[in-house]
Every structure is written in structure tokens, then in C-alpha cells.
């Protein structure tokens, strides 16, 4: 018997290693989308490569994932990420959260 596999919607944050800014998006295939970003196939990040995946969340509902994306792009959302990724941003990336 084949169990039904749920479709996950990933809200993700990338960091540009070129300009140190961040990009937030939503996808159903995080691995493929990350490859597309780093190959220059996504216009909004094409000239900001290379990129590093620094955060993601998974939702079962598409609207929840898009709502989360919108939130993470707000001032409060950036503050949440800055607090959530405090050690990562301080130790490995030496910066704050912009973009």
C-alpha cells in the first residue's frame, strides 16, 4: 500500500555572499529552487550569487507559507530572524539582517 505523501511548502531565506543581503521566498522543492538560484535562473537573485541557504520552514498549506514569507520580510519578521539566527549571523556571517 502506498501512503499519500503530503506536499510541503517551504518558506526559505537565502543570504547573498556577494552583497550580504537576504532573499526570502516560497517553493515546494527547496533543493531544486536553491539550485536554480545559484545557477542564475532566478532574476531577483541572478546578480547576487553565490547564495547560501540560512533558514527554512515547512508548511502543509500554501497560504500559510506565503503568509510566513510576507511576515519574514517585515521589520518584525527580520527581527525574529535576527534573534532566531543570532549565533549563525554573528559567528559565521558577521552581520545583521538586511534586504
MOPAC internal coordinates of N, CA, C and O (Angstrom, degrees):
PM7 1SCF
backbone

  N    0.0000 0     0.00 0     0.00 0    0    0    0
  C    1.4560 1     0.00 0     0.00 0    1    0    0
  C    1.5286 1   109.62 1     0.00 0    2    1    0
  O    1.2310 1   120.37 1   -46.66 1    3    2    1
  N    1.3159 1   116.89 1   133.34 1    3    2    1
  C    1.4624 1   122.56 1   179.47 1    5    3    2
  C    1.5229 1   110.55 1   -93.56 1    6    5    3
  O    1.2310 1   120.02 1   -63.66 1    7    6    5
  N    1.3234 1   117.57 1   116.34 1    7    6    5
  C    1.4698 1   118.19 1   175.45 1    9    7    6
  C    1.5335 1   109.62 1   -70.62 1   10    9    7
  O    1.2310 1   121.28 1   -31.71 1   11   10    9
  N    1.3025 1   115.16 1   148.29 1   11   10    9
  C    1.4646 1   120.13 1   177.85 1   13   11   10
  C    1.5216 1   108.03 1   -74.86 1   14   13   11
  O    1.2310 1   121.07 1   -52.87 1   15   14   13
  N    1.2968 1   115.55 1   127.13 1   15   14   13
  C    1.4657 1   121.19 1  -178.74 1   17   15   14
  C    1.5295 1   108.68 1   -93.53 1   18   17   15
  O    1.2310 1   120.16 1   -55.87 1   19   18   17
  N    1.3337 1   117.30 1   124.13 1   19   18   17
  C    1.4678 1   118.61 1  -179.67 1   21   19   18
  C    1.5207 1   112.03 1   -70.25 1   22   21   19
  O    1.2310 1   120.67 1   -26.28 1   23   22   21
  N    1.3182 1   116.32 1   153.72 1   23   22   21
  C    1.4630 1   121.87 1   173.35 1   25   23   22
  C    1.5237 1   107.12 1   -92.08 1   26   25   23
  O    1.2310 1   121.01 1   -57.11 1   27   26   25
  N    1.3173 1   115.68 1   122.89 1   27   26   25
  C    1.4551 1   121.51 1   178.27 1   29   27   26
  C    1.5207 1   109.55 1   -97.50 1   30   29   27
  O    1.2310 1   121.05 1   -36.59 1   31   30   29
  N    1.3155 1   115.59 1   143.41 1   31   30   29
  C    1.4662 1   122.67 1   175.23 1   33   31   30
  C    1.5211 1   106.73 1  -113.86 1   34   33   31
  O    1.2310 1   121.09 1   -60.65 1   35   34   33
  N    1.3321 1   115.52 1   119.35 1   35   34   33
  C    1.4564 1   121.45 1  -175.43 1   37   35   34
  C    1.5238 1   111.04 1  -101.29 1   38   37   35
  O    1.2310 1   121.09 1   -53.36 1   39   38   37
  N    1.3175 1   115.53 1   126.64 1   39   38   37
  C    1.4571 1   121.94 1   169.40 1   41   39   38
  C    1.5159 1   105.03 1   -97.71 1   42   41   39
  O    1.2310 1   120.62 1   -53.59 1   43   42   41
  N    1.3302 1   116.41 1   126.41 1   43   42   41
  C    1.4596 1   119.14 1  -172.80 1   45   43   42
  C    1.5231 1   111.91 1  -134.23 1   46   45   43
  O    1.2310 1   121.38 1   -21.85 1   47   46   45
  N    1.3228 1   114.97 1   158.15 1   47   46   45
  C    1.4660 1   122.09 1   177.78 1   49   47   46
  C    1.5270 1   107.96 1  -127.36 1   50   49   47
  O    1.2310 1   121.38 1   -52.75 1   51   50   49
  N    1.3270 1   114.97 1   127.25 1   51   50   49
  C    1.4637 1   121.95 1   176.44 1   53   51   50
  C    1.5184 1   108.86 1  -110.21 1   54   53   51
  O    1.2310 1   121.04 1   -31.65 1   55   54   53
  N    1.3139 1   115.62 1   148.35 1   55   54   53
  C    1.4616 1   120.97 1   173.93 1   57   55   54
  C    1.5162 1   108.11 1  -113.83 1   58   57   55
  O    1.2310 1   120.91 1   -50.22 1   59   58   57
  N    1.3203 1   115.87 1   129.78 1   59   58   57
  C    1.4618 1   121.03 1   175.55 1   61   59   58
  C    1.5148 1   108.63 1   -78.51 1   62   61   59
  O    1.2310 1   120.57 1   -55.18 1   63   62   61
  N    1.3210 1   116.51 1   124.82 1   63   62   61
  C    1.4661 1   120.50 1   176.88 1   65   63   62
  C    1.5218 1   110.68 1   -81.89 1   66   65   63
  O    1.2310 1   120.77 1   174.68 1   67   66   65
  N    1.3303 1   116.14 1    -5.32 1   67   66   65
  C    1.4658 1   121.50 1   177.61 1   69   67   66
  C    1.5250 1   111.30 1   -88.27 1   70   69   67
  O    1.2310 1   120.37 1   131.40 1   71   70   69
  N    1.3491 1   116.90 1   -48.60 1   71   70   69
  C    1.4683 1   119.94 1  -176.07 1   73   71   70
  C    1.5301 1   113.89 1  -117.91 1   74   73   71
  O    1.2310 1   120.25 1  -177.57 1   75   74   73
  N    1.3379 1   117.13 1     2.43 1   75   74   73
  C    1.4715 1   123.78 1   178.86 1   77   75   74
  C    1.5181 1   114.29 1    63.46 1   78   77   75
  O    1.2310 1   119.46 1  -165.09 1   79   78   77
  N    1.3055 1   118.64 1    14.91 1   79   78   77
  C    1.4579 1   121.52 1   176.40 1   81   79   78
  C    1.5231 1   110.23 1   -92.91 1   82   81   79
  O    1.2310 1   121.53 1   -10.71 1   83   82   81
  N    1.3328 1   114.68 1   169.29 1   83   82   81
  C    1.4527 1   120.68 1  -174.78 1   85   83   82
  C    1.5227 1   111.57 1  -115.64 1   86   85   83
  O    1.2310 1   121.29 1   -27.87 1   87   86   85
  N    1.3292 1   115.13 1   152.13 1   87   86   85
  C    1.4611 1   122.89 1   176.70 1   89   87   86
  C    1.5179 1   106.76 1  -129.26 1   90   89   87
  O    1.2310 1   120.30 1   -47.10 1   91   90   89
  N    1.3219 1   117.03 1   132.90 1   91   90   89
  C    1.4604 1   122.20 1   179.21 1   93   91   90
  C    1.5178 1   108.82 1  -118.08 1   94   93   91
  O    1.2310 1   120.26 1   -43.85 1   95   94   93
  N    1.3316 1   117.10 1   136.15 1   95   94   93
  C    1.4549 1   120.91 1  -178.96 1   97   95   94
  C    1.5168 1   111.88 1  -151.93 1   98   97   95
  O    1.2310 1   121.07 1     0.73 1   99   98   97
  N    1.3500 1   115.55 1  -179.27 1   99   98   97
  C    1.4637 1   123.19 1   179.26 1  101   99   98
  C    1.5215 1   108.21 1  -132.84 1  102  101   99
  O    1.2310 1   120.65 1   -38.39 1  103  102  101
  N    1.3281 1   116.37 1   141.61 1  103  102  101
  C    1.4616 1   121.79 1   178.01 1  105  103  102
  C    1.5273 1   110.43 1  -155.84 1  106  105  103
  O    1.2310 1   120.65 1   -16.15 1  107  106  105
  N    1.3273 1   116.37 1   163.85 1  107  106  105
  C    1.4661 1   120.54 1   173.18 1  109  107  106
  C    1.5252 1   110.86 1   -99.95 1  110  109  107
  O    1.2310 1   120.33 1   170.00 1  111  110  109
  N    1.3251 1   116.98 1   -10.00 1  111  110  109
  C    1.4669 1   120.67 1   179.58 1  113  111  110
  C    1.5330 1   108.20 1  -133.75 1  114  113  111
  O    1.2310 1   121.25 1   -91.00 1  115  114  113
  N    1.2985 1   115.21 1    89.00 1  115  114  113
  C    1.4657 1   121.45 1  -173.27 1  117  115  114
  C    1.5332 1   112.08 1   -62.16 1  118  117  115
  O    1.2310 1   120.53 1   137.08 1  119  118  117
  N    1.3059 1   116.60 1   -42.92 1  119  118  117
  C    1.4636 1   120.57 1  -178.26 1  121  119  118
  C    1.5374 1   111.23 1   -61.98 1  122  121  119
  O    1.2310 1   120.39 1   132.97 1  123  122  121
  N    1.3236 1   116.86 1   -47.03 1  123  122  121
  C    1.4689 1   121.20 1   179.97 1  125  123  122
  C    1.5262 1   111.82 1   -66.92 1  126  125  123
  O    1.2310 1   120.76 1   137.84 1  127  126  125
  N    1.3306 1   116.15 1   -42.16 1  127  126  125
  C    1.4614 1   120.17 1  -178.69 1  129  127  126
  C    1.5262 1   110.54 1   -63.09 1  130  129  127
  O    1.2310 1   120.67 1   139.62 1  131  130  129
  N    1.3296 1   116.32 1   -40.38 1  131  130  129
  C    1.4616 1   120.35 1   178.05 1  133  131  130
  C    1.5312 1   110.35 1   -61.99 1  134  133  131
  O    1.2310 1   120.44 1   137.79 1  135  134  133
  N    1.3231 1   116.77 1   -42.21 1  135  134  133
  C    1.4699 1   120.86 1   176.78 1  137  135  134
  C    1.5280 1   110.56 1   -60.65 1  138  137  135
  O    1.2310 1   120.42 1   135.91 1  139  138  137
  N    1.3422 1   116.79 1   -44.09 1  139  138  137
  C    1.4673 1   121.13 1   179.51 1  141  139  138
  C    1.5252 1   111.15 1   -59.59 1  142  141  139
  O    1.2310 1   120.64 1   136.55 1  143  142  141
  N    1.3255 1   116.37 1   -43.45 1  143  142  141
  C    1.4693 1   120.58 1   177.94 1  145  143  142
  C    1.5249 1   110.24 1   -59.13 1  146  145  143
  O    1.2310 1   120.08 1   131.32 1  147  146  145
  N    1.3198 1   117.45 1   -48.68 1  147  146  145
  C    1.4643 1   120.82 1  -175.37 1  149  147  146
  C    1.5225 1   113.79 1   -75.01 1  150  149  147
  O    1.2310 1   120.06 1   163.23 1  151  150  149
  N    1.3269 1   117.49 1   -16.77 1  151  150  149
  C    1.4687 1   120.68 1   175.55 1  153  151  150
  C    1.5265 1   111.21 1   -87.66 1  154  153  151
  O    1.2310 1   120.11 1   175.10 1  155  154  153
  N    1.3285 1   117.39 1    -4.90 1  155  154  153
  C    1.4573 1   121.04 1   179.60 1  157  155  154
  C    1.5122 1   113.54 1    83.33 1  158  157  155
  O    1.2310 1   119.86 1  -159.46 1  159  158  157
  N    1.3323 1   117.87 1    20.54 1  159  158  157
  C    1.4621 1   122.13 1  -178.34 1  161  159  158
  C    1.5286 1   113.34 1   -88.77 1  162  161  159
  O    1.2310 1   120.21 1   175.47 1  163  162  161
  N    1.3208 1   117.20 1    -4.53 1  163  162  161
  C    1.4653 1   121.93 1   179.02 1  165  163  162
  C    1.5266 1   107.31 1  -110.82 1  166  165  163
  O    1.2310 1   120.67 1   -62.02 1  167  166  165
  N    1.3363 1   116.33 1   117.98 1  167  166  165
  C    1.4712 1   120.48 1  -172.39 1  169  167  166
  C    1.5328 1   113.37 1   -59.01 1  170  169  167
  O    1.2310 1   119.85 1   143.31 1  171  170  169
  N    1.3156 1   117.89 1   -36.69 1  171  170  169
  C    1.4689 1   119.65 1  -176.05 1  173  171  170
  C    1.5282 1   113.43 1   -72.44 1  174  173  171
  O    1.2310 1   119.70 1   163.64 1  175  174  173
  N    1.3150 1   118.17 1   -16.36 1  175  174  173
  C    1.4684 1   119.92 1   179.11 1  177  175  174
  C    1.5333 1   112.59 1  -122.27 1  178  177  175
  O    1.2310 1   120.67 1  -177.01 1  179  178  177
  N    1.3093 1   116.32 1     2.99 1  179  178  177
  C    1.4691 1   121.98 1  -175.38 1  181  179  178
  C    1.5293 1   113.45 1   -52.06 1  182  181  179
  O    1.2310 1   120.54 1   136.26 1  183  182  181
  N    1.3335 1   116.56 1   -43.74 1  183  182  181
  C    1.4625 1   120.70 1  -176.44 1  185  183  182
  C    1.5251 1   112.57 1   -98.77 1  186  185  183
  O    1.2310 1   120.71 1  -165.61 1  187  186  185
  N    1.3207 1   116.24 1    14.39 1  187  186  185
  C    1.4666 1   120.59 1  -179.40 1  189  187  186
  C    1.5254 1   111.65 1  -114.49 1  190  189  187
  O    1.2310 1   120.54 1  -168.23 1  191  190  189
  N    1.3154 1   116.58 1    11.77 1  191  190  189
  C    1.4626 1   121.78 1  -178.57 1  193  191  190
  C    1.5291 1   111.01 1   -76.49 1  194  193  191
  O    1.2310 1   120.77 1   -25.89 1  195  194  193
  N    1.3384 1   116.14 1   154.11 1  195  194  193
  C    1.4548 1   129.80 1     2.28 1  197  195  194
  C    1.5296 1   111.49 1   -78.79 1  198  197  195
  O    1.2310 1   121.58 1   -20.69 1  199  198  197
  N    1.3235 1   114.59 1   159.31 1  199  198  197
  C    1.4592 1   121.59 1  -177.63 1  201  199  198
  C    1.5247 1   110.12 1  -121.35 1  202  201  199
  O    1.2310 1   121.46 1   -28.45 1  203  202  201
  N    1.3152 1   114.81 1   151.55 1  203  202  201
  C    1.4538 1   121.22 1   179.42 1  205  203  202
  C    1.5249 1   108.56 1  -125.14 1  206  205  203
  O    1.2310 1   119.99 1   -47.92 1  207  206  205
  N    1.3194 1   117.62 1   132.08 1  207  206  205
  C    1.4649 1   121.73 1   174.96 1  209  207  206
  C    1.5165 1   107.46 1   -77.25 1  210  209  207
  O    1.2310 1   120.70 1   -60.53 1  211  210  209
  N    1.3373 1   116.27 1   119.47 1  211  210  209
  C    1.4705 1   118.61 1  -177.92 1  213  211  210
  C    1.5262 1   113.22 1  -113.18 1  214  213  211
  O    1.2310 1   120.25 1   167.07 1  215  214  213
  N    1.3575 1   117.12 1   -12.93 1  215  214  213
  C    1.4591 1   118.65 1  -176.96 1  217  215  214
  C    1.5149 1   109.78 1  -165.28 1  218  217  215
  O    1.2310 1   120.50 1   -35.89 1  219  218  217
  N    1.3361 1   116.64 1   144.11 1  219  218  217
  C    1.4630 1   120.81 1   169.96 1  221  219  218
  C    1.5150 1   110.63 1  -154.27 1  222  221  219
  O    1.2310 1   121.54 1   -23.25 1  223  222  221
  N    1.3216 1   114.67 1   156.75 1  223  222  221
  C    1.4605 1   123.49 1   175.17 1  225  223  222
  C    1.5187 1   107.12 1  -133.20 1  226  225  223
  O    1.2310 1   120.08 1   -28.56 1  227  226  225
  N    1.3214 1   117.45 1   151.44 1  227  226  225
  C    1.4580 1   121.69 1   179.02 1  229  227  226
  C    1.5240 1   110.49 1  -117.35 1  230  229  227
  O    1.2310 1   121.01 1   -44.36 1  231  230  229
  N    1.3403 1   115.67 1   135.64 1  231  230  229
  C    1.4673 1   122.31 1   178.08 1  233  231  230
  C    1.5239 1   108.76 1  -128.58 1  234  233  231
  O    1.2310 1   120.90 1   -29.22 1  235  234  233
  N    1.3142 1   115.88 1   150.78 1  235  234  233
  C    1.4633 1   120.38 1   175.28 1  237  235  234
  C    1.5192 1   111.67 1   -86.50 1  238  237  235
  O    1.2310 1   120.33 1   163.95 1  239  238  237
  N    1.3199 1   116.98 1   -16.05 1  239  238  237
  C    1.4572 1   121.27 1  -178.00 1  241  239  238
  C    1.5326 1   110.46 1  -113.48 1  242  241  239
  O    1.2310 1   120.69 1   -50.83 1  243  242  241
  N    1.3186 1   116.28 1   129.17 1  243  242  241
  C    1.4687 1   122.46 1  -178.39 1  245  243  242
  C    1.5276 1   111.66 1   -59.01 1  246  245  243
  O    1.2310 1   120.50 1   136.63 1  247  246  245
  N    1.3231 1   116.66 1   -43.37 1  247  246  245
  C    1.4678 1   120.06 1  -178.95 1  249  247  246
  C    1.5272 1   111.68 1   -64.67 1  250  249  247
  O    1.2310 1   120.61 1   143.14 1  251  250  249
  N    1.3294 1   116.44 1   -36.86 1  251  250  249
  C    1.4716 1   119.81 1   176.98 1  253  251  250
  C    1.5280 1   110.49 1   -62.78 1  254  253  251
  O    1.2310 1   120.51 1   137.59 1  255  254  253
  N    1.3190 1   116.62 1   -42.41 1  255  254  253
  C    1.4642 1   120.70 1  -179.69 1  257  255  254
  C    1.5278 1   110.83 1   -64.38 1  258  257  255
  O    1.2310 1   119.97 1   137.42 1  259  258  257
  N    1.3353 1   117.67 1   -42.58 1  259  258  257
  C    1.4669 1   120.76 1   179.30 1  261  259  258
  C    1.5292 1   111.39 1   -68.93 1  262  261  259
  O    1.2310 1   120.51 1   143.89 1  263  262  261
  N    1.3104 1   116.63 1   -36.11 1  263  262  261
  C    1.4659 1   120.24 1   176.49 1  265  263  262
  C    1.5302 1   109.72 1   -63.63 1  266  265  263
  O    1.2310 1   120.91 1   139.51 1  267  266  265
  N    1.3194 1   115.86 1   -40.49 1  267  266  265
  C    1.4650 1   120.35 1   179.22 1  269  267  266
  C    1.5299 1   110.91 1   -66.75 1  270  269  267
  O    1.2310 1   120.56 1   140.53 1  271  270  269
  N    1.3359 1   116.53 1   -39.47 1  271  270  269
  C    1.4639 1   120.98 1   176.60 1  273  271  270
  C    1.5240 1   110.42 1   -58.68 1  274  273  271
  O    1.2310 1   120.76 1   132.12 1  275  274  273
  N    1.3269 1   116.16 1   -47.88 1  275  274  273
  C    1.4713 1   120.41 1   179.91 1  277  275  274
  C    1.5262 1   110.73 1   -60.84 1  278  277  275
  O    1.2310 1   120.59 1   138.69 1  279  278  277
  N    1.3316 1   116.48 1   -41.31 1  279  278  277
  C    1.4559 1   120.15 1   179.78 1  281  279  278
  C    1.5362 1   111.09 1   -63.56 1  282  281  279
  O    1.2310 1   120.47 1   134.52 1  283  282  281
  N    1.3306 1   116.71 1   -45.48 1  283  282  281
  C    1.4676 1   120.28 1  -177.52 1  285  283  282
  C    1.5204 1   112.47 1   -64.68 1  286  285  283
  O    1.2310 1   120.16 1   162.47 1  287  286  285
  N    1.3332 1   117.30 1   -17.53 1  287  286  285
  C    1.4661 1   121.28 1   177.94 1  289  287  286
  C    1.5284 1   112.38 1   -87.66 1  290  289  287
  O    1.2310 1   120.31 1   170.24 1  291  290  289
  N    1.3271 1   117.01 1    -9.76 1  291  290  289
  C    1.4629 1   120.50 1   179.62 1  293  291  290
  C    1.5328 1   110.26 1   -83.59 1  294  293  291
  O    1.2310 1   120.94 1    -9.75 1  295  294  293
  N    1.3081 1   115.81 1   170.25 1  295  294  293
  C    1.4621 1   120.86 1   176.57 1  297  295  294
  C    1.5207 1   112.05 1   -58.69 1  298  297  295
  O    1.2310 1   120.58 1   136.77 1  299  298  297
  N    1.3289 1   116.49 1   -43.23 1  299  298  297
  C    1.4705 1   120.63 1   178.46 1  301  299  298
  C    1.5255 1   110.81 1   -66.42 1  302  301  299
  O    1.2310 1   120.34 1   141.97 1  303  302  301
  N    1.3254 1   116.96 1   -38.03 1  303  302  301
  C    1.4601 1   120.92 1   178.69 1  305  303  302
  C    1.5141 1   111.82 1   -65.47 1  306  305  303
  O    1.2310 1   120.71 1   138.59 1  307  306  305
  N    1.3339 1   116.25 1   -41.41 1  307  306  305
  C    1.4651 1   120.12 1   177.55 1  309  307  306
  C    1.5250 1   110.73 1   -65.51 1  310  309  307
  O    1.2310 1   120.96 1   144.24 1  311  310  309
  N    1.3207 1   115.78 1   -35.76 1  311  310  309
  C    1.4593 1   120.38 1   177.07 1  313  311  310
  C    1.5389 1   109.87 1   -65.60 1  314  313  311
  O    1.2310 1   120.79 1   138.31 1  315  314  313
  N    1.3362 1   116.10 1   -41.69 1  315  314  313
  C    1.4609 1   120.89 1   177.17 1  317  315  314
  C    1.5356 1   109.97 1   -58.85 1  318  317  315
  O    1.2310 1   120.55 1   131.37 1  319  318  317
  N    1.3427 1   116.55 1   -48.63 1  319  318  317
  C    1.4655 1   120.41 1  -179.32 1  321  319  318
  C    1.5262 1   111.60 1   -63.23 1  322  321  319
  O    1.2310 1   121.04 1   138.39 1  323  322  321
  N    1.3145 1   115.62 1   -41.61 1  323  322  321
  C    1.4667 1   119.98 1   179.88 1  325  323  322
  C    1.5260 1   110.17 1   -59.67 1  326  325  323
  O    1.2310 1   120.46 1   138.95 1  327  326  325
  N    1.3163 1   116.73 1   -41.05 1  327  326  325
  C    1.4614 1   121.30 1   178.65 1  329  327  326
  C    1.5286 1   110.74 1   -72.61 1  330  329  327
  O    1.2310 1   120.38 1   136.73 1  331  330  329
  N    1.3242 1   116.88 1   -43.27 1  331  330  329
  C    1.4682 1   122.50 1  -178.30 1  333  331  330
  C    1.5291 1   111.86 1   -64.62 1  334  333  331
  O    1.2310 1   120.65 1   143.75 1  335  334  333
  N    1.3295 1   116.37 1   -36.25 1  335  334  333
  C    1.4630 1   121.93 1  -176.38 1  337  335  334
  C    1.5300 1   112.31 1  -107.80 1  338  337  335
  O    1.2310 1   120.80 1  -154.37 1  339  338  337
  N    1.3157 1   116.08 1    25.63 1  339  338  337
  C    1.4615 1   121.87 1  -173.06 1  341  339  338
  C    1.5266 1   113.29 1   -49.40 1  342  341  339
  O    1.2310 1   119.98 1   126.70 1  343  342  341
  N    1.3072 1   117.64 1   -53.30 1  343  342  341
  C    1.4760 1   120.57 1  -177.79 1  345  343  342
  C    1.5221 1   110.89 1   -67.71 1  346  345  343
  O    1.2310 1   120.48 1   138.50 1  347  346  345
  N    1.3084 1   116.68 1   -41.50 1  347  346  345
  C    1.4678 1   120.59 1   179.77 1  349  347  346
  C    1.5172 1   110.77 1   -60.08 1  350  349  347
  O    1.2310 1   120.39 1   133.51 1  351  350  349
  N    1.3160 1   116.87 1   -46.49 1  351  350  349
  C    1.4618 1   120.58 1  -178.14 1  353  351  350
  C    1.5276 1   111.58 1   -69.23 1  354  353  351
  O    1.2310 1   120.02 1   143.58 1  355  354  353
  N    1.3137 1   117.56 1   -36.42 1  355  354  353
  C    1.4646 1   120.73 1  -179.16 1  357  355  354
  C    1.5248 1   112.28 1   -75.26 1  358  357  355
  O    1.2310 1   120.46 1   131.13 1  359  358  357
  N    1.3278 1   116.74 1   -48.87 1  359  358  357
  C    1.4583 1   120.63 1  -173.35 1  361  359  358
  C    1.5203 1   113.98 1   -80.40 1  362  361  359
  O    1.2310 1   120.70 1   132.20 1  363  362  361
  N    1.3189 1   116.26 1   -47.80 1  363  362  361
  C    1.4581 1   119.68 1  -171.42 1  365  363  362
  C    1.5141 1   114.66 1   -94.24 1  366  365  363
  O    1.2310 1   120.36 1   159.35 1  367  366  365
  N    1.3258 1   116.92 1   -20.65 1  367  366  365
  C    1.4445 1   118.02 1  -172.32 1  369  367  366
  C    1.5151 1   113.20 1  -126.63 1  370  369  367
  O    1.2310 1   120.84 1   170.62 1  371  370  369
  N    1.2976 1   116.00 1    -9.38 1  371  370  369
  C    1.4445 1   120.72 1   174.56 1  373  371  370
  C    1.5135 1   115.44 1    52.12 1  374  373  371
  O    1.2310 1   120.17 1  -137.96 1  375  374  373
  N    1.3151 1   117.28 1    42.04 1  375  374  373
  C    1.4446 1   116.27 1  -179.07 1  377  375  374
  C    1.4950 1   114.34 1  -160.02 1  378  377  375
  O    1.2310 1   122.03 1    -3.00 1  379  378  377
  N    1.2983 1   113.71 1   177.00 1  379  378  377
  C    1.4505 1   121.27 1   177.35 1  381  379  378
  C    1.5080 1   109.90 1   -93.88 1  382  381  379
  O    1.2310 1   121.35 1    16.67 1  383  382  381
  N    1.2904 1   115.02 1  -163.33 1  383  382  381
  C    1.4551 1   121.00 1  -177.32 1  385  383  382
  C    1.5087 1   108.83 1  -113.95 1  386  385  383
  O    1.2310 1   120.74 1   -68.11 1  387  386  385
  N    1.3227 1   116.18 1   111.89 1  387  386  385
  C    1.4556 1   121.17 1   178.22 1  389  387  386
  C    1.5174 1   108.56 1  -130.51 1  390  389  387
  O    1.2310 1   120.68 1    -8.46 1  391  390  389
  N    1.3138 1   116.31 1   171.54 1  391  390  389
  C    1.4648 1   120.10 1   174.66 1  393  391  390
  C    1.4773 1   114.66 1    90.98 1  394  393  391
  O    1.2310 1   120.10 1   180.00 1  395  394  393

